[in-house]
Amino acid sequence: MRISPLNSITFSNNQGVIQSVQEGASDKKKMDNSYKLAIGISSSAAIGLVSYFIFRRKPQAAVENKPVVINEADNLINKTLSKLKSDVEDLSSKFVIKLKNGGTKVQYSTPVNDDVDTIRDILIFDKDGNLNRRVVSKFDAKSKTTVHRVFKGDAEHLSEKPDEINRHFLTKEITIENYKPFMRDIIERNFFVRTSDNNQIHYQDFYRKGKLFERTIYKDKLGSNQDTESVVRYNFAYDKGELSAVAKQDLFKDGHQHGIYQNGGFDPFPILVKNKGEKDFKDIKIYTFEPLCEHDARFNPDNI
């Protein structure tokens, strides 16, 4: 559900995640599974993965000792992999990447197909061959939803089947709902990030013609007494197809929805705007979306 506009105030605790403003989006209902599973994994902000490892030449003395270190690390990795229990049934083939920090990334996966469930099991080892992180991604073909689970610990605890790993080692769970039609040529996507301390961030995105024009971010505290801590809406303006401005407005803040009642009156939360190249947001004395579009037609999604 979306936060209701100012002229009809009814607030319900919604749940919900964020991606780069300038990420491209597709109007197609189906997305390639490998792309769906990759969202949130390749991003260093989401789970901290690093780029490929580049071997640099060293003095001869260092080169002579290096194979011994590598062999010890590889032996430890192979030992861990031999005990691995995974939802990927066929572990006979794997994809191995040496990372920039000297570590190793090992990936197992099921065949990618839009019409069947897909699993990707990724293990991250440090430069000494110790397993310290595991990322398990599952795409559900029926619901078109992808769930990434990030575990952090050691080989003893992370080598079990994902559903049998103690949740104490689950540091983050990311749920991505596939694009779905909202109205006309507008499509919606939801992205949820849940952390081990029971905090959840929900990014509710709306696209038109492949352009993100609105994002609402819900920050929730989960538990028996679930509570929404804040709701912020962002609107994006485009000029000749390029992002040109961003507007943001608090919809729920410090227990107040849309604004604050005080001194016998109501002070609404203002819309703040920042144009491309500017450092700070500015108060434009506008408080609802429709007047914003009248003030600056670039924010009107009909003009994308």
Sine and cosine of phi, psi and omega as CSV:
sin_phi,cos_phi,sin_psi,cos_psi,sin_omega,cos_omega
0.00,0.00,0.51,-0.86,0.02,-1.00
-0.99,-0.16,0.46,-0.89,0.09,-1.00
-0.90,0.43,0.74,-0.68,-0.07,-1.00
-0.94,0.33,0.46,-0.89,0.00,-1.00
-0.92,0.39,0.22,-0.98,-0.10,-1.00
-0.87,0.49,-0.54,0.84,-0.07,-1.00
-0.99,0.15,0.04,1.00,0.07,-1.00
-0.52,-0.86,0.99,0.15,-0.18,-0.98
-0.99,0.12,0.96,-0.28,0.17,-0.98
-0.63,-0.78,0.88,-0.47,-0.11,-0.99
-0.94,-0.35,0.74,-0.67,0.11,-0.99
-0.77,-0.64,0.62,-0.78,-0.05,-1.00
-0.91,0.41,0.94,-0.34,0.03,-1.00
-0.98,-0.18,0.27,-0.96,0.02,-1.00
-0.84,-0.54,0.43,-0.90,0.08,-1.00
-0.05,-1.00,0.00,0.00,0.00,0.00
0.00,0.00,0.22,-0.98,-0.21,-0.98
-0.86,-0.51,0.55,-0.83,0.10,-0.99
-0.79,-0.62,0.08,-1.00,0.00,-1.00
-0.89,0.46,0.67,-0.74,-0.03,-1.00
-0.87,0.50,-0.53,0.85,-0.12,-0.99
-0.99,-0.12,0.25,0.97,0.06,-1.00
-0.93,0.37,0.63,-0.78,0.06,-1.00
-0.97,0.23,0.37,-0.93,0.03,-1.00
-0.67,-0.75,0.41,-0.91,-0.01,-1.00
-0.94,-0.35,0.61,-0.80,0.05,-1.00
-0.98,0.18,-0.15,0.99,-0.05,-1.00
-0.96,0.28,0.59,-0.80,-0.03,-1.00
-0.95,0.31,-0.49,0.87,-0.02,-1.00
-0.98,-0.20,0.64,-0.77,0.06,-1.00
-0.84,-0.55,0.46,-0.89,0.05,-1.00
-0.88,0.47,0.75,-0.66,-0.07,-1.00
-0.86,0.51,-0.60,0.80,-0.01,-1.00
-0.89,0.45,-0.55,0.83,0.07,-1.00
-0.94,0.33,-0.65,0.76,-0.01,-1.00
-0.88,0.47,-0.68,0.73,-0.01,-1.00
-0.95,0.32,-0.44,0.90,-0.05,-1.00
-0.98,0.22,-0.40,0.92,-0.01,-1.00
-0.86,0.51,0.78,-0.63,0.03,-1.00
1.00,0.03,-0.33,0.94,-0.02,-1.00
-1.00,-0.03,-0.72,0.70,-0.04,-1.00
-0.96,0.28,-0.27,0.96,-0.02,-1.00
-0.98,0.20,0.81,-0.58,0.01,-1.00
-0.93,0.37,-0.45,0.89,0.02,-1.00
-0.94,0.33,-0.53,0.85,-0.05,-1.00
-0.97,0.24,-0.76,0.65,-0.06,-1.00
-0.68,-0.73,0.07,1.00,0.16,-0.99
0.98,0.19,0.41,0.91,0.04,-1.00
-0.96,0.27,0.42,-0.91,-0.06,-1.00
-0.88,-0.48,0.20,-0.98,-0.08,-1.00
-0.99,0.14,0.00,-1.00,-0.07,-1.00
-0.87,0.50,0.51,-0.86,0.00,-1.00
-1.00,0.10,0.73,-0.68,0.02,-1.00
-0.93,-0.37,0.90,-0.44,0.02,-1.00
-0.95,0.30,0.75,-0.66,0.03,-1.00
-0.93,-0.36,0.59,-0.80,-0.03,-1.00
-0.93,0.36,0.63,-0.78,0.01,-1.00
-0.78,-0.62,0.18,-0.98,0.06,-1.00
-0.84,0.54,0.38,-0.92,-0.10,-0.99
-0.83,0.56,-0.63,0.77,-0.03,-1.00
-0.87,0.48,-0.65,0.76,-0.01,-1.00
-0.94,0.34,-0.60,0.80,-0.01,-1.00
-0.90,0.44,-0.60,0.80,-0.03,-1.00
-0.91,0.40,-0.58,0.82,-0.03,-1.00
-1.00,0.09,-0.36,0.93,-0.14,-0.99
-0.88,0.48,-0.68,0.73,-0.01,-1.00
-0.85,0.52,-0.54,0.84,0.00,-1.00
-0.90,0.43,-0.71,0.71,0.00,-1.00
-0.90,0.44,-0.70,0.71,-0.02,-1.00
-0.89,0.46,-0.70,0.72,-0.01,-1.00
-0.88,0.47,-0.64,0.77,0.02,-1.00
-0.90,0.44,-0.68,0.74,0.01,-1.00
-0.91,0.41,-0.69,0.72,0.00,-1.00
-0.90,0.44,-0.62,0.78,0.02,-1.00
-0.89,0.45,-0.64,0.77,0.00,-1.00
-0.93,0.37,-0.63,0.78,0.05,-1.00
-0.89,0.46,-0.72,0.69,-0.01,-1.00
-0.89,0.45,-0.59,0.81,0.03,-1.00
-0.90,0.44,-0.68,0.74,0.02,-1.00
-0.91,0.41,-0.69,0.72,-0.02,-1.00
-0.90,0.43,-0.51,0.86,0.00,-1.00
-0.92,0.39,-0.37,0.93,-0.02,-1.00
-0.98,-0.21,0.01,1.00,-0.09,-1.00
-0.93,0.38,0.70,-0.72,0.12,-0.99
-0.91,-0.41,0.82,-0.57,-0.12,-0.99
-0.68,-0.74,0.37,-0.93,0.11,-0.99
-0.98,0.21,-0.22,0.98,0.14,-0.99
-0.98,0.18,0.93,-0.38,-0.13,-0.99
-0.93,0.37,-0.65,0.76,-0.04,-1.00
-1.00,-0.09,0.97,-0.26,0.00,-1.00
-0.97,-0.25,0.31,0.95,-0.06,-1.00
-0.96,0.28,-0.38,0.92,0.02,-1.00
-0.80,-0.60,0.55,-0.84,-0.03,-1.00
-0.53,-0.85,0.31,-0.95,0.03,-1.00
-0.92,-0.38,0.85,-0.53,-0.10,-0.99
-0.89,-0.46,0.74,-0.67,0.03,-1.00
-0.77,-0.64,0.73,-0.68,0.14,-0.99
-1.00,0.09,0.76,-0.65,-0.08,-1.00
-1.00,-0.05,0.30,-0.95,-0.06,-1.00
-0.88,0.48,-0.53,0.85,-0.03,-1.00
-0.99,0.11,0.12,0.99,0.02,-1.00
1.00,-0.10,-0.13,0.99,0.00,-1.00
-0.99,0.17,-0.11,-0.99,-0.04,-1.00
-0.70,-0.71,0.67,-0.74,0.07,-1.00
-0.93,-0.38,0.82,-0.57,0.03,-1.00
-0.88,-0.47,0.77,-0.64,-0.07,-1.00
-0.79,-0.62,0.75,-0.66,0.16,-0.99
-0.91,-0.42,0.52,-0.86,0.03,-1.00
-0.39,-0.92,0.39,-0.92,0.11,-0.99
-1.00,0.04,0.28,-0.96,0.02,-1.00
-0.84,0.54,0.63,-0.78,-0.03,-1.00
-1.00,0.02,0.82,-0.58,0.02,-1.00
-0.44,-0.90,0.70,-0.71,-0.05,-1.00
-0.89,0.45,-0.39,0.92,-0.13,-0.99
-0.98,-0.21,0.04,1.00,0.00,-1.00
-0.76,-0.65,0.37,-0.93,0.06,-1.00
-0.90,0.43,0.58,-0.81,-0.03,-1.00
-0.78,-0.63,0.64,-0.77,0.00,-1.00
-0.80,-0.60,0.66,-0.75,0.12,-0.99
-0.76,-0.65,0.81,-0.59,-0.05,-1.00
-0.87,-0.49,0.92,-0.40,-0.08,-1.00
-0.89,-0.46,0.74,-0.67,0.03,-1.00
-0.87,-0.49,0.73,-0.68,-0.02,-1.00
-0.93,-0.38,0.85,-0.52,0.01,-1.00
-0.94,-0.34,0.53,-0.85,0.07,-1.00
-0.99,0.16,-0.02,-1.00,-0.10,-1.00
-0.91,0.41,-0.33,0.95,0.02,-1.00
-1.00,-0.04,0.00,1.00,0.03,-1.00
1.00,-0.03,0.19,0.98,0.01,-1.00
-1.00,0.05,0.75,-0.66,0.07,-1.00
-0.97,0.25,0.81,-0.58,0.01,-1.00
-0.76,-0.65,-0.10,1.00,0.03,-1.00
-0.43,-0.90,0.58,-0.82,0.03,-1.00
-0.65,-0.76,0.73,-0.68,-0.01,-1.00
-0.85,-0.53,0.88,-0.48,-0.01,-1.00
-0.91,-0.41,0.84,-0.54,-0.04,-1.00
-0.88,-0.48,0.72,-0.69,0.01,-1.00
-0.76,-0.65,0.76,-0.65,0.08,-1.00
-0.95,-0.30,0.84,-0.55,0.03,-1.00
-1.00,-0.08,0.92,-0.40,-0.09,-1.00
-0.92,0.40,-0.50,0.86,-0.05,-1.00
-0.96,0.30,-0.74,0.67,-0.04,-1.00
-1.00,-0.01,-0.16,0.99,-0.05,-1.00
0.85,0.52,0.62,0.79,-0.02,-1.00
-0.90,-0.44,0.65,-0.76,0.06,-1.00
-0.91,-0.41,0.71,-0.70,0.04,-1.00
-0.84,-0.55,0.82,-0.57,0.08,-1.00
-0.96,-0.28,0.78,-0.62,0.09,-1.00
-0.89,-0.46,0.78,-0.62,-0.05,-1.00
-0.94,-0.35,0.88,-0.47,0.02,-1.00
-0.94,-0.34,0.60,-0.80,0.04,-1.00
-0.73,-0.69,0.79,-0.62,-0.02,-1.00
0.11,-0.99,-0.61,-0.79,0.02,-1.00
-0.84,-0.55,0.08,-1.00,-0.10,-1.00
-0.87,0.50,-0.57,0.82,-0.03,-1.00
-0.86,0.51,-0.61,0.79,-0.07,-1.00
-0.99,-0.12,-0.43,0.90,-0.11,-0.99
-0.99,-0.10,-0.04,1.00,-0.06,-1.00
-1.00,0.04,-0.13,0.99,0.00,-1.00
-0.96,0.26,0.17,-0.99,0.10,-0.99
-0.88,0.48,0.60,-0.80,-0.10,-1.00
-0.76,0.65,-0.68,0.73,-0.04,-1.00
-0.95,0.31,-0.23,0.97,-0.01,-1.00
-0.98,-0.19,-0.08,1.00,0.04,-1.00
-0.96,0.30,0.73,-0.68,0.01,-1.00
-0.84,0.55,0.75,-0.66,-0.04,-1.00
-0.89,0.45,-0.21,0.98,0.08,-1.00
-0.87,0.50,-0.47,0.88,-0.04,-1.00
-1.00,-0.07,-0.01,1.00,0.06,-1.00
-0.99,0.12,0.94,-0.34,-0.06,-1.00
-1.00,-0.05,-0.44,0.90,-0.06,-1.00
-0.35,-0.94,0.61,-0.79,0.08,-1.00
-0.76,-0.65,0.82,-0.57,-0.07,-1.00
-0.88,-0.47,0.83,-0.56,0.01,-1.00
-0.91,-0.42,0.77,-0.63,-0.02,-1.00
-0.84,-0.54,0.88,-0.48,0.08,-1.00
-1.00,0.02,0.70,-0.71,-0.03,-1.00
-0.90,0.43,0.34,-0.94,0.05,-1.00
-0.84,0.55,0.66,-0.75,0.05,-1.00
-0.64,-0.77,0.57,-0.82,-0.02,-1.00
-0.88,0.47,0.65,-0.76,0.05,-1.00
-0.94,-0.35,-0.83,0.56,0.09,-1.00
-0.26,-0.96,0.60,-0.80,-0.03,-1.00
0.74,0.67,-0.85,-0.53,-0.01,-1.00
-0.98,-0.18,0.33,0.94,0.02,-1.00
-1.00,-0.04,0.71,-0.70,0.04,-1.00
-0.84,-0.55,0.43,-0.90,-0.08,-1.00
-0.86,-0.52,0.57,-0.82,0.13,-0.99
-0.66,-0.75,0.65,-0.76,0.02,-1.00
-0.89,-0.46,0.64,-0.76,-0.06,-1.00
-0.72,-0.69,0.87,-0.50,-0.04,-1.00
-0.91,-0.42,0.73,-0.68,0.11,-0.99
-0.83,-0.55,0.88,-0.48,0.02,-1.00
-0.91,-0.41,0.77,-0.64,-0.02,-1.00
-0.97,-0.23,0.20,-0.98,-0.07,-1.00
-0.91,0.40,-0.32,0.95,0.01,-1.00
-1.00,-0.05,0.34,0.94,0.09,-1.00
0.94,0.35,0.40,0.91,0.14,-0.99
-0.99,-0.12,0.59,-0.81,0.02,-1.00
-0.70,-0.71,0.68,-0.74,0.09,-1.00
-0.88,-0.47,0.78,-0.62,-0.01,-1.00
-0.90,-0.44,0.85,-0.52,0.08,-1.00
-0.97,-0.26,0.89,-0.45,0.02,-1.00
-0.96,-0.29,0.94,-0.34,-0.12,-0.99
-0.94,-0.35,0.59,-0.80,0.06,-1.00
-0.81,-0.59,0.77,-0.64,-0.05,-1.00
-0.88,-0.48,0.46,-0.89,0.15,-0.99
-0.60,-0.80,0.80,-0.60,-0.03,-1.00
0.81,0.59,0.62,0.79,0.05,-1.00
0.99,0.16,0.07,1.00,-0.03,-1.00
-0.93,-0.36,0.75,-0.67,0.09,-1.00
-0.97,0.25,0.90,-0.44,-0.03,-1.00
-0.93,-0.37,-0.24,0.97,0.03,-1.00
-0.48,-0.88,0.67,-0.75,0.07,-1.00
-0.65,-0.76,0.79,-0.61,0.09,-1.00
-0.91,-0.41,0.77,-0.64,-0.05,-1.00
-0.92,-0.38,0.88,-0.48,0.03,-1.00
-0.97,-0.26,0.80,-0.60,0.09,-1.00
-0.94,-0.34,0.88,-0.47,-0.09,-1.00
-0.85,-0.53,0.52,-0.85,0.17,-0.98
-0.97,-0.25,0.91,-0.42,-0.08,-1.00
-1.00,0.08,0.22,-0.98,-0.01,-1.00
0.71,-0.71,-0.16,-0.99,-0.02,-1.00
-0.89,0.46,-0.55,0.84,0.05,-1.00
-0.93,-0.37,0.93,0.38,-0.06,-1.00
-0.85,0.53,0.68,-0.74,-0.08,-1.00
-0.63,-0.78,0.73,-0.69,0.11,-0.99
-1.00,0.08,0.83,-0.56,-0.05,-1.00
-1.00,0.02,-0.61,0.80,0.01,-1.00
-0.30,-0.95,0.43,-0.90,0.08,-1.00
-0.68,-0.73,0.82,-0.57,0.00,-1.00
-0.78,-0.62,0.72,-0.69,0.03,-1.00
-0.95,-0.33,0.68,-0.73,0.08,-1.00
-0.88,-0.47,0.66,-0.75,0.12,-0.99
-0.85,-0.53,0.60,-0.80,-0.11,-0.99
-0.86,-0.50,0.71,-0.71,-0.02,-1.00
-0.95,-0.30,0.56,-0.83,-0.03,-1.00
-0.79,-0.61,0.58,-0.81,0.05,-1.00
-0.75,-0.66,0.91,-0.42,-0.05,-1.00
0.83,0.56,0.63,0.77,0.07,-1.00
1.00,0.09,-0.08,1.00,-0.04,-1.00
-0.94,-0.34,0.62,-0.79,0.05,-1.00
-0.86,0.50,0.81,-0.59,-0.08,-1.00
-0.84,-0.55,-0.32,0.95,-0.01,-1.00
-0.30,-0.95,0.39,-0.92,0.04,-1.00
-0.75,-0.66,0.69,-0.72,0.09,-1.00
-0.88,-0.48,0.60,-0.80,0.05,-1.00
-0.68,-0.74,0.49,-0.87,-0.02,-1.00
-0.49,-0.87,0.72,-0.69,0.12,-0.99
-0.95,0.30,0.79,-0.61,0.09,-1.00
-0.98,-0.20,-0.44,0.90,0.05,-1.00
-0.51,-0.86,0.84,-0.54,-0.09,-1.00
-0.46,-0.89,0.76,-0.65,0.03,-1.00
0.79,0.61,0.60,0.80,0.04,-1.00
0.99,0.11,0.05,1.00,-0.03,-1.00
-0.92,-0.38,0.70,-0.72,0.02,-1.00
-0.98,-0.22,0.82,-0.57,0.05,-1.00
0.94,0.35,-0.34,0.94,-0.03,-1.00
0.16,-0.99,-0.17,-0.99,-0.08,-1.00
-0.82,-0.57,0.78,-0.63,0.14,-0.99
-1.00,0.09,0.85,-0.53,0.02,-1.00
-0.35,-0.94,0.51,-0.86,0.03,-1.00
0.80,0.60,0.60,0.80,0.04,-1.00
0.97,0.23,0.13,0.99,0.00,-1.00
-0.69,-0.72,-0.05,-1.00,-0.01,-1.00
-0.82,-0.58,0.86,-0.52,0.04,-1.00
-0.97,-0.25,0.98,-0.21,-0.03,-1.00
-0.95,0.32,0.47,-0.88,0.10,-1.00
-0.94,0.34,0.77,-0.63,-0.07,-1.00
-0.98,0.18,0.32,-0.95,0.16,-0.99
-1.00,0.01,0.77,-0.63,0.02,-1.00
-0.94,-0.33,0.63,-0.78,-0.07,-1.00
-0.80,-0.60,0.65,-0.76,0.09,-1.00
-0.75,-0.67,0.86,-0.52,0.04,-1.00
-0.99,0.13,0.37,-0.93,0.01,-1.00
-0.84,0.55,0.76,-0.65,-0.01,-1.00
1.00,-0.09,-0.27,0.96,0.03,-1.00
-1.00,0.06,0.45,-0.89,-0.07,-1.00
-1.00,0.00,-0.63,0.78,-0.14,-0.99
-0.87,-0.50,0.43,-0.90,0.13,-0.99
-0.98,0.22,0.53,-0.85,-0.01,-1.00
-0.83,-0.55,0.62,-0.79,0.04,-1.00
-0.97,0.23,0.86,-0.51,-0.04,-1.00
-0.97,-0.25,0.18,0.98,0.05,-1.00
0.87,0.50,0.60,0.80,0.09,-1.00
-0.82,-0.58,0.59,-0.81,-0.19,-0.98
-0.81,-0.59,-0.09,1.00,0.04,-1.00
-0.67,-0.74,0.28,-0.96,-0.17,-0.99
-0.93,0.37,-0.67,0.74,-0.06,-1.00
-0.87,0.50,-0.75,0.67,0.07,-1.00
-0.88,0.47,-0.49,0.87,0.06,-1.00
-0.89,0.46,-0.69,0.73,0.01,-1.00
-0.92,0.39,-0.55,0.84,0.05,-1.00
-0.95,0.32,-0.60,0.80,0.02,-1.00
-0.94,0.35,-0.64,0.77,-0.04,-1.00
-0.62,-0.79,0.98,-0.22,-0.10,-1.00
-0.90,0.44,-0.25,0.97,-0.01,-1.00
-0.91,0.42,-0.43,0.90,-0.03,-1.00
-0.99,0.14,-0.19,0.98,-0.01,-1.00
-0.97,0.25,0.88,-0.47,-0.03,-1.00
-0.89,0.46,-0.34,0.94,0.04,-1.00
-0.91,0.41,-0.32,0.95,-0.05,-1.00
-1.00,-0.10,0.04,1.00,0.01,-1.00
-0.95,0.31,0.00,0.00,0.00,0.00
